[in-house]
Amino acid sequence: MSKPIAAMASLVRPLVEPHCDGLDVTWFTSTEEALEIAPHAEIGWFDMYDKEKMREVLAKATNLKWLNSIYAGVEHFPLDQLKTQGTIVTNGAGLNSSPIAEFVLMGMLAAAKRTDKLLDLQKQQAWPEQAPGTDELADSKALIIGYGGIGQQVAKKLSGFDVNITAVRRNVSDDPAGLSTEVISTNDWRARLGDFDWVIISAPATQETRHLLGAEELAAMKPSAWLVNVARGSLVDQSALLDALTDKKIGGAVLDVTEPEPLPKGDPLWTAPNCFITMHVSGVAQTRMFQRAATRFVKNLQHYQNGTQMIAVADLARGY
């Protein structure tokens, strides 16, 4: 019996090859090599930074039974095609939850203590008597929109800073993170936006969540509140956010994601007041991403070969 054909980037080869005896693997090093093997692959791991090239490769992967990805979001995959083919998609949900949560905490502390202004003062060799940022995280109130793996990790880390946390979840239940977090439904959070000092977005990007926060929602926030987005840029109406920042309708924004990415040079959001922009690095700002992804792939390969339930199977109908 011939071995199942698999296609994976050579980057992960040292981590997974010892566990692939039952596969006929092509370790591709370029888009051209990926395009060549894609039509024959039963198992594929085709993650690429260039999403258009990745879609081109996946369009040719018509015999794919299992697609693995390190990405938590699947909005850049040809979902209709994969659904039609019956392809199982396992994503990176939860792999980078801890470092992303650390990034959220970093952004909040930087906003509260105004790290940007402190560094400017250092450059000026100035020593003012008054600190530029005097807010405290303790006893502040945070709303986490999207309470999956990332949102739960954010809540765990913020609980150590005595932040009062409310989380938005599709299925309202007891806190799955085992904390004392108040969990509310997707229908209830807008009416309470004015209660929070921090609004943190960690929800998946779908058609349903596009521009989840627009002008109306931003206007309902506290004038001193900060928005923190580590999900996708598409969840925020960026034009409305720019207006809110320029007109000081909210305290500020910490954005690890924008729309589009990269954010073009000259875009007014770069210089908007009280706006911290990082380059979608929260999920890769750590050292063990590929090790964790490889370990999960190996476990899922065993499940795939045994016909048992795989880890982190994406719901293609919902888009995450």
C-alpha positions in Angstrom: 0.0 0.0 0.0 1.4 3.4 -1.0 2.0 6.0 1.7 -0.2 9.1 1.9 1.4 12.0 0.2 2.1 15.0 2.4 3.5 18.5 1.6 5.1 20.7 4.2 7.5 23.6 4.3 11.1 22.6 4.9 11.1 25.0 7.9 9.3 22.4 10.1 11.2 19.4 8.7 13.7 19.0 11.7 10.8 19.1 14.1 8.4 16.6 12.5 10.3 14.4 10.1 11.2 11.8 12.7 7.5 11.1 13.2 6.5 10.9 9.5 7.6 7.3 8.7 4.1 6.5 7.4 4.0 9.4 5.0 5.5 10.2 1.6 6.6 13.8 2.3 7.7 16.6 0.0 9.5 19.3 2.0 9.0 22.4 -0.2 11.3 25.4 -0.1 9.4 27.7 -2.5 6.0 28.6 -3.8 6.8 26.9 -7.1 7.6 23.6 -5.3 4.4 23.9 -3.3 2.4 24.5 -6.4 3.9 21.4 -8.0 3.1 19.0 -5.1 -0.3 20.6 -4.0 -2.5 18.7 -6.5 -1.2 15.3 -5.2 -1.2 16.0 -1.5 -3.5 14.3 0.9 -2.0 16.1 3.9 -0.8 19.7 3.6 0.9 22.3 5.8 1.0 25.3 3.4 1.4 28.3 5.7 2.9 31.2 3.9 3.4 34.9 4.8 2.1 35.9 1.4 -1.6 34.9 1.7 -2.3 35.4 -2.0 0.3 32.8 -2.9 -1.0 30.5 -0.2 -4.5 30.8 -1.7 -3.0 30.0 -5.2 -1.4 26.9 -3.8 -4.5 25.7 -1.9 -6.6 26.2 -5.0 -4.6 23.4 -6.6 -4.8 21.2 -3.6 -8.0 19.5 -4.7 -7.2 16.1 -3.2 -6.4 17.5 0.3 -8.0 15.5 3.1 -6.3 17.3 6.0 -4.9 20.9 6.0 -2.9 21.9 9.0 -2.0 25.5 9.9 -0.2 27.4 12.6 -2.6 30.3 12.0 -5.5 30.6 14.4 -7.6 32.6 11.9 -8.7 30.8 8.7 -10.3 33.7 6.9 -7.5 33.7 4.4 -8.2 30.1 3.3 -10.6 29.2 0.4 -13.2 27.9 2.9 -15.9 27.1 0.2 -13.4 24.9 -1.6 -12.3 23.2 1.5 -15.9 22.6 2.6 -16.8 21.1 -0.8 -13.8 18.8 -0.7 -14.5 17.7 2.8 -11.1 18.8 4.0 -10.4 18.7 7.7 -8.7 21.9 8.8 -6.8 22.1 12.0 -5.6 25.5 13.0 -3.3 27.1 15.6 -6.0 28.0 18.0 -4.4 28.3 21.5 -0.8 27.8 20.4 0.1 31.4 20.9 -2.5 32.4 23.5 0.1 33.0 26.3 2.5 35.3 24.3 -0.5 37.2 22.8 -1.9 37.7 26.3 1.5 39.0 27.4 1.4 41.4 24.6 -2.0 42.7 25.7 -0.7 43.2 29.2 2.4 45.1 27.8 0.2 47.4 25.8 -2.1 48.1 28.7 0.9 48.9 31.0 2.5 51.1 28.3 -0.8 53.0 28.0 -1.4 53.3 31.7 2.2 54.5 32.4 2.7 56.2 29.0 5.9 54.5 28.2 6.0 56.4 24.9 6.2 59.7 26.7 8.7 58.4 29.3 11.0 57.3 26.4 10.6 60.8 24.8 11.6 62.4 28.1 14.7 60.2 28.2 15.7 61.3 24.7 15.2 64.9 25.9 17.3 64.1 29.0 14.4 65.7 30.9 13.4 65.0 34.5 9.9 66.4 35.2 8.3 66.2 38.6 5.0 64.8 37.3 4.9 61.3 35.7 3.3 61.4 32.2 1.1 58.3 33.0 -0.4 57.7 36.4 -3.2 55.2 35.7 -3.3 51.9 37.6 -4.5 48.6 36.3 -5.7 47.6 39.8 -9.4 48.0 40.2 -9.8 49.1 36.5 -12.5 47.3 34.4 -11.7 45.4 31.2 -14.1 44.0 28.6 -12.7 41.1 26.6 -14.6 40.6 23.4 -13.9 37.0 22.3 -13.3 34.5 25.2 -11.5 31.6 23.5 -8.0 30.6 24.2 -6.5 34.1 23.9 -9.2 35.8 25.8 -9.0 33.4 28.6 -5.2 33.8 28.8 -5.7 37.6 28.9 -8.1 37.2 31.8 -5.7 35.0 33.7 -2.9 37.5 33.4 -5.0 40.5 34.2 -6.5 38.8 37.2 -3.0 39.0 38.7 -3.2 42.7 38.4 -6.6 42.9 40.2 -8.4 44.0 37.0 -12.2 43.5 37.1 -12.9 41.4 34.0 -16.1 40.9 31.9 -15.9 38.6 29.0 -18.1 38.3 25.9 -18.8 34.7 24.7 -21.2 33.2 22.2 -22.2 30.5 24.7 -22.7 32.1 28.1 -21.7 29.7 30.9 -19.5 29.6 33.9 -16.1 31.0 33.3 -14.2 28.3 31.3 -10.9 29.7 32.5 -11.8 28.9 36.1 -11.7 32.5 37.2 -14.4 34.8 38.7 -14.8 36.5 35.3 -18.3 37.7 34.5 -19.3 36.1 31.2 -22.0 37.9 29.1 -23.5 37.1 25.7 -22.8 38.7 22.3 -26.1 40.5 22.6 -25.3 42.3 25.8 -21.9 44.0 25.6 -22.7 47.1 23.5 -25.1 48.4 26.2 -22.3 48.2 28.7 -19.4 49.7 26.8 -19.4 52.8 28.9 -18.5 50.8 32.0 -15.0 49.8 31.0 -11.6 51.3 31.1 -10.2 48.8 28.6 -11.9 47.1 25.6 -9.9 44.2 24.4 -10.6 42.4 21.1 -9.6 38.8 20.7 -12.5 37.5 18.6 -12.1 35.6 15.3 -12.4 37.5 12.0 -15.6 36.4 10.2 -18.2 38.2 8.1 -20.2 38.5 11.2 -17.5 40.3 13.2 -16.4 42.7 10.4 -16.4 46.2 11.8 -17.7 44.9 15.1 -16.6 48.2 16.6 -17.6 51.2 14.6 -18.5 54.8 15.2 -21.4 54.0 17.4 -19.5 51.6 19.6 -16.5 53.9 19.9 -18.8 56.8 20.9 -20.3 54.6 23.7 -16.9 54.0 25.3 -15.6 56.0 28.1 -13.7 59.1 26.9 -10.7 57.8 28.9 -11.0 54.2 27.8 -8.4 52.4 25.6 -9.1 50.0 22.8 -6.7 47.0 22.5 -6.9 44.9 19.3 -4.9 41.7 18.9 -7.5 39.9 16.7 -7.7 41.2 13.2 -7.8 44.8 11.8 -11.1 44.0 10.1 -13.0 43.9 13.4 -12.6 47.7 13.9 -13.9 50.4 11.5 -10.5 52.0 11.1 -11.9 55.3 9.7 -14.2 55.6 12.7 -11.3 54.8 15.0 -9.1 57.5 13.5 -11.9 60.0 14.0 -12.4 58.9 17.6 -8.6 59.2 18.3 -8.3 62.6 16.6 -11.4 64.0 18.3 -10.3 62.5 21.7 -13.5 60.5 22.0 -11.6 57.7 23.6 -8.3 57.6 25.6 -6.3 55.7 23.0 -5.7 52.5 21.1 -3.1 49.7 21.2 -3.2 48.0 17.8 -1.2 44.9 16.9 -3.4 44.5 13.8 -4.6 46.9 11.1 -6.4 46.9 7.8 -4.6 46.5 5.5 -1.4 44.9 6.6 1.2 46.2 6.4 -0.3 49.6 7.1 0.8 51.8 4.2 3.4 54.5 4.9 1.6 57.9 5.2 -1.6 56.4 6.6 -2.9 58.9 9.2 -3.3 56.2 11.7 0.5 56.0 12.1 0.5 59.5 13.7 -2.9 59.5 15.4 -2.8 60.8 18.9 -2.5 58.1 21.7 -2.2 55.3 19.2 0.4 52.5 19.7 0.9 50.4 16.6 2.9 47.2 16.4 3.4 45.0 13.3 1.1 42.0 14.0 3.9 40.5 16.1 2.0 39.5 19.3 1.7 35.9 18.1 5.3 35.6 17.1 6.8 37.5 20.0 8.1 34.3 21.6 10.5 31.5 21.0 8.5 28.3 21.1 5.8 28.8 18.4 7.1 26.3 15.9 7.9 23.7 18.6 4.3 23.9 19.9 2.9 23.8 16.4 5.1 20.8 15.5 4.1 18.9 18.7 0.4 19.5 17.9 0.9 18.3 14.3 2.5 15.1 15.4 -0.4 14.4 17.8 -2.9 15.2 15.1 -1.1 12.9 12.7 -1.6 10.1 15.1 -5.3 11.0 15.4 -5.6 11.2 11.7 -4.0 7.8 11.1 -6.2 6.3 13.9 -9.4 8.0 12.8 -9.8 9.6 16.2 -10.8 13.2 17.1 -8.2 15.7 16.1 -7.1 18.8 18.1 -8.2 22.3 17.1 -10.5 21.4 14.2 -11.8 24.6 12.6 -15.5 25.1 12.1 -15.5 26.1 8.4 -19.1 27.1 8.5 -18.4 29.7 11.2 -15.0 30.6 9.8 -12.9 29.8 12.9 
